[in-house]
Amino acid sequence: MRNIVLSLALLPMAPLAAQSPAEAEVLQVVDRFFATLADRDSSSMAGLLVPDGVMYAVLADEPGRPPLRVTHAEYLASLRQLKGRPVERYWSPAVQVDGSVATVWAPYDLHIDGDFSHCGHDVFTLVKAGDGWRIAGGVFSIRRKGCPQSPLGPVTR
């Protein structure tokens, strides 16, 4: 019993799973995506996206409703028109990299001007070209009901 208690006490000191350099690069792109979203900076955002990419939004609270399709060009135009400051946060990302192809799957929450909007999961697909990693597309769910409490705590305005 003493060994079990000691093991549990040391558990928080166990090293986290190490990220490869490629995984860290991929997450840096995702982090920049959310930073440019918060700043509504469509010029910087354009540099992160493959020009002819597509995103799909799935309204999880409306089963059976088809996904909403948004091209990267449409997304950039909507970013310029966005009202308020969006803060999207993610945690516990699952990153997969195979050469020049990567995916990121992570739960997220979104707040507008500090007020909760919705939660869901983001799935990004990325490709690596001569100028680095870019987001080729993505799928995300939008859930307004039954959202778990974020482990990141409250949003600071």
C-alpha positions as CSV (number, residue, x, y, z in Angstrom):
1,M,0.0,0.0,0.0
2,R,2.8,2.4,0.9
3,N,4.4,1.8,-2.6
4,I,1.0,2.7,-4.3
5,V,0.7,5.9,-2.3
6,L,4.3,6.8,-3.1
7,S,3.8,6.1,-6.8
8,L,0.7,8.3,-6.9
9,A,2.5,11.1,-5.1
10,L,5.3,11.0,-7.7
11,L,2.9,10.8,-10.7
12,P,2.7,14.6,-11.2
13,M,6.5,14.6,-11.5
14,A,6.5,12.0,-14.4
15,P,7.7,13.6,-17.6
16,L,5.0,14.4,-20.2
17,A,5.2,12.7,-23.5
18,A,7.9,14.3,-25.6
19,Q,7.0,16.1,-28.8
20,S,9.0,15.6,-31.9
21,P,10.4,18.7,-33.6
22,A,7.8,18.3,-36.4
23,E,4.9,18.0,-33.9
24,A,6.1,21.2,-32.2
25,E,6.3,23.0,-35.6
26,V,2.7,21.8,-36.4
27,L,1.4,23.1,-33.1
28,Q,3.1,26.4,-33.6
29,V,1.1,26.8,-36.8
30,V,-2.1,26.0,-34.9
31,D,-1.2,28.5,-32.1
32,R,-0.5,31.2,-34.8
33,F,-3.9,30.4,-36.3
34,F,-5.7,31.1,-33.0
35,A,-3.6,34.2,-32.4
36,T,-4.4,35.7,-35.8
37,L,-8.1,34.8,-35.2
38,A,-8.1,36.7,-32.0
39,D,-6.5,39.7,-33.7
40,R,-8.8,39.3,-36.8
41,D,-5.7,39.6,-38.9
42,S,-6.7,38.1,-42.2
43,S,-3.3,39.0,-43.9
44,S,-1.4,36.9,-41.4
45,M,-4.0,34.2,-41.4
46,A,-3.7,33.9,-45.2
47,G,-0.1,33.0,-44.8
48,L,-1.1,30.0,-42.6
49,L,-3.6,28.6,-45.0
50,V,-3.4,26.7,-48.3
51,P,-5.2,29.1,-50.6
52,D,-7.7,26.6,-52.0
53,G,-8.4,24.8,-48.8
54,V,-11.8,24.1,-47.2
55,M,-13.1,23.9,-43.7
56,Y,-16.3,22.2,-42.5
57,A,-18.4,23.1,-39.5
58,V,-20.6,20.4,-38.0
59,L,-23.4,21.7,-35.8
60,A,-23.3,19.0,-33.1
61,D,-26.5,20.2,-31.4
62,E,-28.4,19.7,-34.7
63,P,-28.1,16.0,-35.7
64,G,-28.8,15.4,-39.3
65,R,-27.9,18.9,-40.5
66,P,-25.3,18.8,-43.2
67,P,-21.9,20.3,-42.4
68,L,-21.3,23.9,-43.4
69,R,-18.6,24.2,-46.0
70,V,-16.4,27.3,-46.0
71,T,-13.5,27.8,-48.4
72,H,-10.4,29.5,-47.0
73,A,-11.1,32.5,-49.1
74,E,-14.6,32.8,-47.6
75,Y,-13.1,32.3,-44.1
76,L,-10.6,35.1,-44.7
77,A,-13.4,37.5,-45.9
78,S,-15.5,36.7,-42.9
79,L,-12.6,37.3,-40.5
80,R,-12.3,40.8,-41.8
81,Q,-16.0,41.4,-41.0
82,L,-16.0,39.7,-37.6
83,K,-17.4,41.7,-34.6
84,G,-15.9,41.3,-31.2
85,R,-12.7,39.6,-30.1
86,P,-12.8,35.8,-30.5
87,V,-10.6,33.8,-28.2
88,E,-10.4,30.1,-29.1
89,R,-8.4,27.8,-26.8
90,Y,-7.5,24.2,-27.2
91,W,-6.0,21.6,-25.0
92,S,-4.8,18.0,-25.1
93,P,-3.9,18.0,-28.8
94,A,-3.3,14.7,-30.5
95,V,-0.7,15.4,-33.2
96,Q,0.2,12.9,-36.0
97,V,3.0,13.6,-38.5
98,D,4.0,11.5,-41.5
99,G,6.6,13.3,-43.5
100,S,4.9,16.3,-45.0
101,V,1.4,15.5,-43.8
102,A,0.0,16.2,-40.3
103,T,-3.2,16.2,-38.4
104,V,-4.2,17.8,-35.1
105,W,-7.3,16.8,-33.1
106,A,-8.1,18.8,-30.0
107,P,-11.1,19.9,-27.9
108,Y,-11.6,23.6,-27.8
109,D,-13.8,26.4,-26.4
110,L,-14.5,29.8,-28.0
111,H,-15.3,33.0,-26.3
112,I,-16.3,36.3,-27.9
113,D,-15.3,39.4,-25.9
114,G,-14.8,37.1,-22.9
115,D,-18.3,35.6,-23.1
116,F,-18.6,31.8,-23.8
117,S,-19.9,31.1,-27.3
118,H,-19.5,27.3,-27.8
119,C,-17.2,24.3,-27.6
120,G,-16.3,21.3,-29.8
121,H,-13.4,19.6,-31.4
122,D,-11.0,20.9,-34.0
123,V,-9.4,18.7,-36.6
124,F,-6.7,20.4,-38.7
125,T,-5.0,18.8,-41.7
126,L,-1.6,20.4,-42.5
127,V,0.9,20.0,-45.4
128,K,4.5,21.0,-45.4
129,A,5.9,22.7,-48.5
130,G,9.1,24.7,-49.1
131,D,7.9,27.6,-46.9
132,G,6.8,25.4,-43.9
133,W,3.6,23.9,-42.6
134,R,0.3,25.3,-43.7
135,I,-3.3,24.4,-42.9
136,A,-4.8,22.5,-45.8
137,G,-8.2,22.3,-44.2
138,G,-10.2,21.4,-41.2
139,V,-13.3,20.1,-39.7
140,F,-14.8,21.4,-36.4
141,S,-17.8,20.6,-34.3
142,I,-19.9,23.4,-32.7
143,R,-21.6,22.5,-29.5
144,R,-23.5,25.0,-27.4
145,K,-25.0,22.6,-24.9
146,G,-23.3,20.0,-22.7
147,C,-19.8,21.6,-23.0
148,P,-17.3,20.3,-20.5
149,Q,-15.5,22.7,-18.2
150,S,-12.2,23.7,-19.8
151,P,-9.1,22.7,-17.9
152,L,-7.6,26.1,-19.0
153,G,-9.8,28.0,-16.5
154,P,-11.6,31.2,-17.1
155,V,-10.8,33.4,-20.1
156,T,-9.1,36.7,-19.5
157,R,-10.6,39.5,-21.5
